Amino acid sequence: MEIRITNRFKRSFKALSVEERKAFKKHIELLVKYPNPPFYPSLRIKKIRGISGIFECSINKEIRMTWQYIQSDVLLLRNIGKHDRTLSNP
């Protein structure tokens, strides 16, 4: 699976703590390993309501990541950060 990253994701990722980056790495490895439903349960993946094709997953209690498939084998990481801020601009 190919992973692409938006500029917004890059900027937001830089603001994460070392612990949050480590948690992200574990989650992205699971997402690549289980890219299709049923997703790995600890990722807590769900579609974002009202926006077609964009998903969110929980990195920890506060951090969310948004992403979408731009092709069947290409994952675009859109945004990452605090829950409300990230989901208001997926």
N, C-alpha and C positions, 0 to 999 in steps of 0.2 A: 504494500500500500504506500502510495506517495502522500506526503504531508506538505501542504503549502500553508503559509502564514501571512495574514494581513499585516500591514504596518501598524494598525491599531493594536493588534495582538502583541506585536513586538514591543511597543511602548508600554503596554499594560504589564507584560511579563517582567520587564525590567523593574517595575515597582514592587514585585512580590518579594517576600522574605526568602531566605535560604530554605527554611522549612517548607514553605509553600511551593517553591520550585521543585524540591525533592518529591513532594506529594504529587505534583503535576506529572513528573517523569514517570512515576508508578502508574498513574492513571492513563497516560497516553500509551504506555506499553500494553496495558490491558485493552484499550480501545483498538489498537492495531491488531492485537491477537484475536479479538472478538468484535470485528467491525460491523456485524449485522445482527439483527434481532435473532434470538434472544441475546441481548448484551450482557456482559458480566455484571452481576447484581450490585456489587459495591460501587459501580460507577453512577448508579441512580440516574440513568439517562431518561430524558423525556423530551418530547417535541415542545417547542415554544408555541403557545396558542396565538393564533392570529398572524403568524408569519410562516409561510409555507417552506418546508425543507430545512429549517434551522432547529438544531437540537441544543440542549444544555446538559451538562453533567456537573456533579458536585465534586470538587477537589477536596474540600473539607467543609466544616459547618458554615464558614463564611464565604469561601471562594467558589465561584462558578466559572465554567468555561462554556463558550458557545462555539458551535462548529456546524458544518454542512458538507454533504457530498457534492462535489462539482462534477464528478464522474463516478462510476461505480467503484473505481479503485483509487480515487483522489479525494483526500480529506482536506478541507480548508478550515483552519483554526481562525475564528473571527475575533473573539474577545475573551479576556480572562480578568477576573478581579472580584471585588466585593459583590455580594448577591444583587442588591437593588440596582447598583450602578451598572453592572454588566448586563443584567436582563432588561434594563430600560434602553439599552443601545446594543443589541446583540450583533 
